[in-house]
Amino acid sequence: MQAITVRDREAGLAGMSLTDMPYPHAAENDVVVRVHAAGFTPGELDWPATWTDRAGRDRTPTVPGHELSGVVVELGHGTTGLSVGQRVYGLADWARNGTLAEYTAVEARNLAPLPADIDHSVAAALPISGLTAWQGLFEHGRLTTGQTVVIHGAAGGVGSIAVQLAREAGARVIGTGRASGRDRALALGVDAFIDLETEKLEDAGEADVVFDVIGGDILDRSAALVRAGGTLVTIVMPPKVQPKNGRAVFFVVEPDRARLTDLAARVRDGRLKPVVGAVRSLAEAPAAFGPGERTPGKTIIRVTEA
């Protein structure tokens, strides 16, 4: 099969190429998926799990990408809950070969059924952003109706999903980001938007939850926005500055089949719209990782035509 691989950590993007790889093996409780569309995170080449397995052993050449939408073509021993020919979407394991490939092996529990009327490209934009937004807002942030949430990067992949989920939950939403994202954030439903390049973050006022996807100085200054009993949630790094009378939580997204099923239902109902940006071919994937290739919305790699 063909796949995008990386072989040399020092080479970075220059070491990424389209190559031939062996067809994956379906281990116990795995399925092999024929990948129709895949998503990736630009910073994956900096992740230790891209280069080593859980025991710290080198596992190159490796296949990046961890979001996928496709069709099950093979079941591993003992696999239940999915069937050959079924449309699925979800997350590949961080420390195994990923989704920028024609086929990939995935633990069945990391996948959810995909309704026939959701396009693979839309589905591939949802797993990391959708699960991160849900877990950040409701499992870690404990956001409830009537509360106020500040969402950094409100027009981005995670932020745009978080805005929609928070609005549906009945929260007041303040979005932040660059000026270029203002109109998009307002269209998604934020009650106010702060341009982090020209306006003061502190003008957001107090919030019950601050959801950070930016890190750095913005994360440090966000602690002061958290009102008593509130929560600062970040996916970037453990916070250095703690809220005075609140909590601070750093987390890494976890697979969740039930939540993926729920998110797909919201997409079907029109209650949730992932922001899909550029759609590229598998051969174009290395260029799509480049910093000069950023486009509004989630970049999707179309691996197989339906």
N, C-alpha and C positions, 0 to 999 in steps of 0.2 A: 504494500500500500504506500501511498505518498503521505508525507507529513512534514511539518515544519520542525526542525530540530536545532538545538543549541549544543555546542560541544566544548566551548572554551569560555570560562567565566571572564577572563581578562579581555577577550575580544568584544564582549558586549554584543551590540546589534550586528556588528560586522561578522560575527560568528554564527549568525542565524541563516538557515538556508532550507530550501525545499529538497527533500531527499527521499529515497526509498527506505522503508522500515519494515520489519517483520509484522505480519498480522498479529494482533494482540491475543494473549491467552486469557480465557475466562476462568478465573480462580473460583473457589467456593463462594457462593452468594454473589458472584459477579454477573453482569450481562455485558455482551459486546454490542455497542451501538454503532450503526452506520450514521456518521455525523453529517447532518444537513447544514447546520449553521453553528458557529462557535463564537464565544466571546473571550476576551483576554483583559488583563490588567496591565497597563504600561510598565509598572514597576516590578513585574515578575522576575526579571533577570537579576534583581537584587535580593530575591528571597532565597534563603539557604535551602529550602526544600526543592527549589528548581534544580539544584546541583547534587544534593545528597539525599539518601533515604533516611528513614527514622533512626537508623543505627549509625548515621554519620558517614556512610560509605558512598563513594563517588558513583553516580548513576548515569553519567553522560554516555552517549548522546540522549538528551531528554526532549520531550515534546511539551512546549508550553501551552497555555490556555486551560481554563478550568470551567468554563460555562459551555453547555452544549444543548442542542435540540436535534433530535434525529429519530431513528427507528431501531428497535431491538432486533438483532439478527441472530443472537446466540445466547443461551442460558448456561451459566456455570452450574456445577454440581450443587444441589440443595437450594437453588435460587427459587424463591416464591414471590408472588405478588405482581409479577410482570410476565408478559408472554412475547414470543417471537412475532414480529410484525407490528407490535404496538408502538405508537408514537409516544415519545417521552422527552422530558427536559430536566435539567438539574445541574449538579456540581460534580466534577471529577475530584478525586483525592489530591491534596496538595503535594504529596510526596510520591506520586506515580505519574506516568506519562499522561499528558493532558489531551486537549480536545482539538488542537490544530492539526488534525489528521483525518483521513478518510474513515478510520475505525478507531474506537477506543474502548478499553475495558473499564467498567465503573461498578462500584458496589451498588446493588439494586436499591438499597435503602436511601441512596443519595439522589434517586430519580423519582419523578412523579409523572403520571399519565398526562399527556398533552392533548387537549381537545382538537378535533379535526379542523375546526375553523380558526385556529390561531396559527399564523404563519411562523415557520421555523425561525426566521430572522428576528421576529418580535420576541419569541420565546427565549432565544439565546441572549437577549438583552436583559432578562429578568432575574436569573437566579441569584447572583451576588448582590446586585443592587437591591432587589426586592427583599431578600432575606436580611441583608444588613440593615435596611431601613426599618423593617418590622422589629427585628431583635433590638436595635438601638433605641427606638422610640418606646416600645411597649414592654419588652422583657427586661431591659436594663434601665431605661428612663422612667418606666411606670407612668407614662403619659395617660391622662384621662380627660374626659369631656370638660370643657370650660377652662382648662389650663392654657398657659402660654408656652410655646416652644420657639427657640431660635435655631434655625437650620442653616449651617454654613454650607456654602456651595449649593445653594438651593436650585440652581439650574443644571447641575451636573447629573451624572448617572444615578448615584445614591440619593443625592439631595432632592432631585425631581420626584422620585418615588416617595421619599419621606414626606415631602410637602403634600402630596395627594392623600397619603394615608392619614397624616395628622389632621388635614381638613375634614376628611370623612369621619374621623373620630370626634369631631366637634371642638378641636383646639384652635386657639388663636395662633397664627403662624407668622413669624418674622423671618424672612429669608435674607441671606447675605451672599455676596459674591462680587464678581467684576461687573462693570457697567454694561458689558455686552450681554450679560445674562438677565438684566432687569426685566425686560419685556417678557421673556420666556417664564421667569419666576412669577410675575404678576398674572400671566395667563394660566399658570398652574393653580393659582388661588392664594398666594401669600397675601396677608393683610398689609404688610409693609416690606420694603426692600432697602437694605443698606449696602451702598457701594463701598467695599472695603478699601478701595484705592483713594477715594475722595471724601468719604464721610466717616464719622466717628462710630466705632463699634459700640461704644458705651451708650450711644443714643437709643440702642435697642431697649434699654431699661431692664428691669428684672424679669426673669423667666423661670418657670418651674423645671424646664428641661432645656439644656443646650446640647445640640447634636453637632459634633465637629468631625469634618472629613478633611481638614486642611492641616492642622498641627501647627508647630512653631509658635510664633508670637500670638497668632490668633487664638490658639488653644490656651496659652498662658493667660491672656486677657479675658478669656471667656469665663474663667472661674469667678470673676467679680460680678457676672451677670446672674449667677444662680441665687435665687432667693432662698430663704431659710427652708430647709427640708427638701430642696430641689436636687437635681442631678445633672452633672456634666458628663456627657457620654462622648467618647472618641474612639475612632478606629485606627488612629495614626500611631500613637505611642502612649505609654503610661504618663499621665499628666504630672508635670513638675509643680504646678500651683494648684492647691486644693481650694474648693469653695469654703468660705468661712463657716457656714452652718449647713452644709449639704454634703453630698457624696460625689465622688469622681470615679468613673468606670471606663476602663479600656477593655475592648473585647475584639475577638476575631470571629467572623461569621461562621456559623455551623450549619451543616446540611439539615433539612427538616422537610420530609416528604409531605406531611400534613399541611404545612404552611405553603409549600410550593403549589399544592393542589388548590388551596384557598386563593393564592395570588393569581393562578390561571383563571379561576372562576371570576375574579374581579376584572381581569382583562376581557373575558368574554362578555361580561355585563356592561362594559364601557366605563366602569368605575375607576379603572387604572389604565394608564397609557404609558408604557415604557417609551423613553425618548431614543429612537434609533437614529444614529447619524449616518456615516458612510457605510456602505456595504461593499466589501472587497472580496476578491477571489483568494483561494488558498495561496497561490503564487505571490500575491501582493501582500501577504501578511507581514513579512519582515519590514517592508516600508511603512506599514500601518503602525508599527511600534515606535517609529521615530518621533522625536519631540516636535518636529515641524509638520507632523501629519494630524495634529489634533483638530477635530471638528466638533461642532455642537452635537451632543447626544453620544450614545454608545456606538463605537465602531464594531461592526459585525463582519465576521469572515464567513462567506457563503462557500461551504465545502462541496456540497452535492446539490444539484438541482432536484427538486421534488419530482 
